[in-house]
């Protein structure tokens, strides 16, 4: 028997490990299983090189829970350790055996651990930890034991088979880890795609025998293998069918709707990166999805908080990214920023943009059909990433009220003649609500103007961005002004009212409206086909108000402003209103026309709506 003291700098190293080394206590199982995977991977490497001549046998890793004895065991059939190796690797905190092995076999081995602290996470939940190990070399088996103090014990062991068993005697404050469902949940979360089979006891499997009325349902106990050692992202894209991608998506997110399409990432220079990113049906939703992108390092789950390596707009995607080159801190839970992270971010952005461009070129009609589900994603990307904006112009679409789709430059060419104003600016007319703006859209289309549909939650910002990026382009909502002013030209209708009549009509409407802040009255000579009174909402003020509201700012910073435009050429104004003798009737008539205009803008609510209905009934009498 041998006694010794672990070589650490501080006497209180174990309380530090228990409280501060890892952000979450449950990480211990991931670290210990990862070590078992490493031990198995090392043995495979030695065998493939001819340095190990023996039979590999069954390399399945076992997780054994014994609630009665309050133990949890992680058992591998990997490389094992000699007494000297136990002395070297377990008794010197932060001296990693994986680091030594990597130096020797760096081009051949796929080793997870880099820090040498993973093993000590066992003391976060274990009052005492035993390590029973036998090396693949011809040497005696040894048992190492430590009870969370710097003292340890090493003794001979009667272990017969190659590999390592780590047994945790669970402490009183960590008894949750003696529950089967808790351990199953942790294995599903952290070990689902590790490259060596992992067994957690058995499970009941149901099957049927016989047919028809003679059909009997039976059960049998089978090994509970909790992981898929060869996940789809580790395979070459060339031979993978669409059904396999969809099935893997279901494996990742069992309750989710089928994705629209996906991108298979596979790069080995200047960094290693594999993965699959899926495009869900986003519709008009800008919120980050519950199905987050999962980050793995050599198939070990790290986190689903990937904002350090994935641009914000890409967080709306689902899927997996796996890279051993992403720098992690000691607990592997937090990403550390460096040049590799920036390269990976740039690469992922480029791959997504290239995929969307290929999809558009390969199946333009299919891409247009999907636009409503991916439009908010593309626009958000173009807003937030300069490189994505440059590429996005090749597949970002404008859709008009006729259901037609155009690339940005293609659309600018289409409307350049008809919708260029006197200041040589191309005016893009749009609506955010086709039903609410139906009469305005009709007026615009009667004048042969084209009206775009911008109804995504992000469109206010996107429009503003395009005005800064595109030369001589301005956007104006279809209800921002009367049809003659949407695309301002030098031509103007002649008024059927003289100056005196104009002032008289303006006075009637001013009295009818009364004192209402933010409301302006204006008489304009429109055509007889236009409405007698129209409500317009000035583009700048309305846009600022909407953006303020979207950002949760004070709504009174940009108060609601709208114009009451009275059509001086409409016969209800020039004939009917002016010829009325009774002042009260004139005022009531003007109020009713204003209410009609408000109704057209969906602005009549509550008391005003009731008043409008009552006035309508009176007029019908």
N, C-alpha and C positions, 0 to 999 in steps of 0.2 A: 504493500500500500504506500501511496505517496501523498503527501500534503504540500500545499503551496499557497501562494497569494497571487491573485490576478494583477498583472502589471498595468495599473492605471495611475493617472496623475493625481486624482482626488479620491478621498475616502468615501465621499458621498455620491459616487458615480451612479449607483443603482436608483436612488430617489430621483436623480436627474433624468435617467432613462425612462423611469416609470411615468414621470409627470410631463417632461418637456421634449423628449426626443421625437415623438410622433404627434401629429395633430389629432389623431383619433385612435383610441385604444384598440379598435377592431383590426387595425393594420397588422397586428402581430401575425395573424394567420397567413396573410398574403406574403409576408417576409419569410416565414418558415417554410411555406410550400415552395416559394421561389428558390430558397436554398436547396430544397430537395430536387427541384427541377435542374438546378445547376449541377448538382452531384451526378445526376443521371446523364446530363448532356456531356459532362466531362468523360464519363465512362464510354459513351458512344464515340466520342472523338478519339480516345485512346485505342478503342477497338478498331475503328476505321483506319488508323495509322499502323496497326499491327503491334502497338505497344502493350495491348492487353489481348492475350490469346484465349482466355476462357470464354465460356458461353455467357451471353448477355442474359438469357432467360426472360422471365416476365419482369418488366421494368415499371409496372403499375405502382403508383404512390398511394399508400393507404392513410386515410384519416380515421383514427379510432377513438371513439368517445366512450368513456366509462363513467357514467354519472354516479354510480354507487361508490366508486373509489376516488371520484372527483379528479379524474385525469383526462387529458386530451393528448393523443400521440400522433406525431407525423412520422411516417415510416417510408423510407425510400430504399431502393436496391441499387444505389448508385456507386460512386467511387469509394465511399467510406473514408476513414481516417486511421492512421497509425497513432500510437501513443505520442510520438514526437510531434505529429501534426496537430493533435488535440492540444498539446502543450503550446504549440506555436500560434494556432488560430483561435482557440477559444479563450486563452488566457491573456491575450493582448487585445484590448478593446480597440476597434477601428483598424486592425490589421487584417486586410481582406485576403482570403485564400483565392477568391475570384480574381483579384488584381494580379496575384502572382501567376495564376494559370493563364490569364489573358496575355501576359507578357511573353509567355513561352509559346502559346498556340493562338496568337491573336488573329491569324488569318483563317482559322479553321473552326474555332469554337464560338458558340452563340450563348454567352454567359450573361445572366441577368444582373447579378450583384456587383456593385462597384465600391461599396462603402465600408463593409466589414462590421457594420452595426446592426444588420438585419437580425442576426441571431439573438441579440440582446433585447429585442422587442418582446421576447418570450417572458421577460420579467415584468412586463406591464400587467400581465394577468396571472402569471405563475408564481406561487410562493416559493416553490422549489422546482428546479429544472434538471432533469437527467438526460444525458446524451450517451446512448449505447451504440457503439460503432465498431465495424470491422472493415479494414481496408481491402481493396482488391489485391494488394500485395500480400505476400506470405508473411503475416505478422499476427500477433495476438490481438484479440478483440479487447477493447477498453471501455470503461464506463466512467463518465465525468459527471459530477453532481455539484450543484451550487444552490444555496437557499437565499439568494438575493443579498449576499454580503461579499466582500472581496475574497473571503476564504472559499476554496473549492476542494474537492476530493477526486482523485483519479485512482481507479482500481482495475484489476483484471476483470474480464467479463467472459461469460460462457456463451456469448452470441456466436451462432454457427454460420449464418449466411451473411454475405457481403452487404454493405449498406449502413445506413444510420437511422436510429430511432430517437426522436426527441420527445420526451414525455414531460408535459406540464402538469404540475399539481396545482390546480386552480385555487387561487386565494379567495377568501371569504367575500371580498368586495367585487369579485368578478364572476360570480356563479352563473350569470346569464350565458356564459360560454360553455356551460354544461348542458344547455338545452339543444336538442337535435335540430329544431327548426332554425335556431340562431346560427348554428354552424353551417347548415345547408344554405342559408341566405348569404353568408359571407363567402362561401365557396362559389356560389352562383355569381356573386358580384365581382370578385377579384380573380377567380381562377377558371372562368368559363372557357377560355381559349388557350390555356397553357399547353405546351407542345408534348407533354407526356400524360398518358391516361391517369386520372386521379379517381380513386374509389372511396366512397363514403358509405360503408356498410352495404346493405341491400335495399331493394325496393320491390313493391308488389306490382306485378305486371298482369293485366287482364287480357284474356284471349278467349275465342269461341271455338267450340267443337260441334260438328253436326250441322244439319240444315233444317230450315222450316221449324215445325213444332218440336223437333228433336234437338234443336240447337241449345247447347248448354254453355253458359259462361263460366270459365275457370280462371284460377289465379296461379301464379308461380312467383317465387322469389328469384330475382336476378341481381347481378352486381349493379350498384348505384354509381355508374360512371358519370361524374358531374360535368365533364368538359368535352369540348370538341377540339382535339389536338391539331387538326388541320383546317382552320377557318378559311373561308373563301378568299379573304384578302391576301393570304399567303400564296395563293395559286396564280399561275400565269393567266392573264385575262383572255388570251386567244382561245382557249378551249372551254370557256365558261358560257353556259346558255342563260338566256333571260330568266327562265324559271328558277335557276339556281340563285341568281341575284335576288329575286323576289322571296325565295324561301329563306335566304340568309337574313333578309330584312325582317321577316317574321320571327326569326330566331333572336334578333336583337330587340325588336319591339313587337311582342306577340299580339297586342291589342290594337295595332295601328292599321290605318287604311293603306292600301298598296301604293308604293311610290310611283312617280311619273317616269323618272329615268335616274341614271346614276353615273358616277365617274369612278373608274378604277385607277388608283394612284399606284405607281410602281417606278421607283427611281433608286439608283445606287450611286450616283455621283452628281454633285459634290457632297451629298449626304445620303444616308439610307432612309427611305420612307416608303411604306406601303399603306394601303387602306382603300376603303370604298366610301364615297360620299353619295348619299341619296337625296333627291329632290322630292320633298313631300308636296302635297297639294296645299299651297299657302292661301290661295284666294286673296282676300283683302285684309290679311292679318300680318301685322308687323311685330307681334310679340315673339320673343324667343320661345321655341317649342319645348314641350316637356321632354320629348325624345332628343336628348342632347348628343352631340358628337362625343364619342368615347375615345380617350387617349390610352394607348398601350405602349409598353416598351418591351420588345421581344415577347409579345403576347401576354405580358403581365398587365392587368388593368392598373392604370395610374390615377386617372381622374376624368370627370366630364366637365371640368372647368377649364376650357381650352382657349380662353380669350387672349392669352399671351401669344399663341401661335396661329390662331385663326382670326382673320379680320372680322369685325363685328357683324357685317352683313352675312358672312358665311355661317354664323352661329344659327341661322334659320334652317340650315341643312341638318340631316341626320347621318349617322354612320360611324365609321371607325378610322382612326389614324394610328399607325404603329411606326415608331422610329426609335432605335437605340441611340440616335445622335441628339435627341432633345435633352438638353441639360436639366437634371433634376437635383433638388437639394437632398440632404441626407434622408429625409423621410419619403422621398419620391412623390410627395403630394403637391409640391409647389414647383412651378416652372421658373427657371432662372433665365433672364434675357441675355442673349449674346448674339454673335453674328450668324450662327447656325439657325437660330430661331427666326431671324429676319429673312434668311434665305428660304426657309421652309414656308413662311408666310407668303412670300412673293411667288414661290412655286405653286402653291395651292391655288392662289388667286388666278394665276396664268392658266392652270389646268382647267379650272371651272369656266373661265372665259372661252378658252379654246373649244371645250366640249359644247357650250351653248352655240358657238359659231358653226361648228360642224353639224349640230342638230338642225339649225336653221337652213343651212345649205342642202343638207341631205333630204329633209322632209319639211319644206317651207309651210305647206298647208297644215301639217300636223303640229308644227311649232306655233302657228297662229291660233290653232284651237286651244293650245295649252297656255296661251299668253295671259289669260285672266288669273291663272294659278301661279305663274312665275313672274309676272310683271312687277309686283311689289318688290321681289327679291332683286331683279335686275336694276330697277330704279334706285333702290337703296345702295346697291353696289356702286353704281355710277356716281351717286352722291358722295359716298364716303371714301372711295379709292380712285385716285387719279388714273392709275394704270388700267383699272377695270373700266373706267369711263371711256378711255381711248379705244379699248377693244369692244366695249358695249355698243358703240355706234354701228357695229356690223350686224347686230341682232336685236337691238332695242326697237320696239314697235310703237307706232301711233295707231290708235283705232278711232274711226269716226262713227257717227251715228248711223251710218248705213251698214256697219259691221265690216268695213274694209280695213285692212291693215297695211301700213307702209313703214319702211325704214325711215329714219329721221331725214336724211338728205333727199331721199326719194319723195317724201311728202313736201319738203320745202320747194322742190322743183314743181310739184303738182300745183301748188297754190300761188306761185310767185307772180303770175300775171294778174289774176283776179283779186288777190288779197295783199297787194303792196300799196301802202298808203302814200300820201303826198310827201312824207319825209323819207321815202325810199326804204321803209321797213316792212318786212313781211309780217303780217298780222295773223296769228294763229288763234282762231276762235274755238272756245271749248265750253263744255258743260260738265258739271259734276253729278248731275241728276237729270236724266233724259225726260222723265215723267214730269218733274216739277217745272222744267224749262221748255215744255213742249211747244207752247205758242211762240216763244223767242226763237227756238230752233227752226220752226216753220217759217218765220219771217226771214231768218238768215238764209235758209235753203231756197226760198222764193227769189232771193236776190242772187242765187247761184253761189253763195258762200258755202264752204265746207266746215262742218262743226266736229271737233274732236271730242272724245269721251275721256275725261280724266277723273275717275272715281275711286282711285286707290287712296288709302289713308295718307300716303306719303307725297301725293301729287302736288300739294301746295309748295313744298320744298323743292321738288323735282323741277317744277315749272320755273321757279326762281333761279335754280342752278342752270337750266338750259338757256335762260335769257342772258346769263353771264358768259356762257360758253359759245353760243352761236352768234354769228355776225348778223347785225341788223334784223333781229327777230324780237317780237314782243307777243306776249300771250294776253288775251282778253276774254273774260267769261262772257257768254252770250247775253247775259242780263246786265252787263256792266254799263251799257249805254243803249241808246236807240240804234236801230239798224243802220241809219245814215252816218252814225258816228263811230261804229265799231271799226270800220276801215275808213279812216278820215281821208276825204278827197276835197278838191276845190269846188266841186259841184254841190248845189244845195237847192232844195225845193223852195218855191216861192209861196209866201203865206197868203191865205185868202182874207186875213184880217189886217185892217190898218193899225196904225200905232195906238190910236185911242181905244179901239176895240180890244187890242192886245192887253193894254193896261187894265181894262174893265174885267176881262176874263181872269187875269192874274189876281185881281182884287177879290173876286168871288171865291177862288180856290184858297187864297190866303185866309179868308174869313172862315171857310169851311173846315180848314185844317186846324186853325188856331195855333197856339204856341207849342211846337214840338221840336225839341233840340235834335240836331243831326238830320233834319229834313229840309230839302231845298226844292222850290217850285220853279219850273222853267217852261216857257211856251216854245214849241218848235214846229216849223212847217213840215210835217211828215206827209206821207201819202194817205189817201182816203182808205187804203187797205189796212193801214196800221191802226192799232187800237186808239180810242179817244184819249185815254190816260194810261200811262205806263210807269211802273216803278223800276228804276235802275239802281244798281249798287256799285258805286265807283270802285274800280279794280284795286287800286292801291290800298285804300282804307279797309276794304273788305278782306283783302288778302292778309294785311297786317293783323287784323282782328282775329282771323281764323288761326294764324300761326301762333299768336299769343295764347289763344285758348288751348291749342294742341300742346303747347309747352307748359300749360298749367299756370300761366301768368295772370296778372290782374286784368279782368275783362274790360274795365273802364279806361285802360290806358289808350285803347283805340275804340272809342264808342261807335255804335252802329250808325252808319251814315247812309242815307239813300235819297234819291232824287225822284220827285214827282214830275214827270214830263207830260205836259198837256199838248195834244196834237191840234194845233190851230187850224188845220185843214180838214178835220173830221166834221161831218155835218151835225153830229150831236153837240159839238162845241159852237161851230160857226152859225148854225141854223137854230137848233133847239134851245141851247142854253141862253144865247144872246137875246132871243125873242121872248123869253119868259118875262112877265111883268112883275110877279111877286118875288121880293128879295128872299123870303124864307124858302120858297120853292127852288130858287136858283141855288141856294146854299145846300139844301137837301139833295138836289140833283148832283151837284159837284161832289158832295160827300159819298154819294152812292157810286159814282164813277171811280173815285179813289179807292173805295172798298173793293170794287171789281178788280182794280189793278193789284191791290194787296192780295186778294184771293188768288190771282194768277201767280203770285210769288210765294204762296203758302204762308202769308204773314197774318192772316186773320185767325185770331185765337180768342177763346173765352167770351168776354163781354162784347168785343167787337164783332165776333161771328154771330152772336145772338142778335145784335143790332142790325147787322146786314140781312139776316133772315127776315126780321120784322119789317125792314124797309122794302124788301123784295115782295113780301105779302101785300104791303100797302100799295106798291106800284101796280101789282096785278089787279087789285080792287078798282 
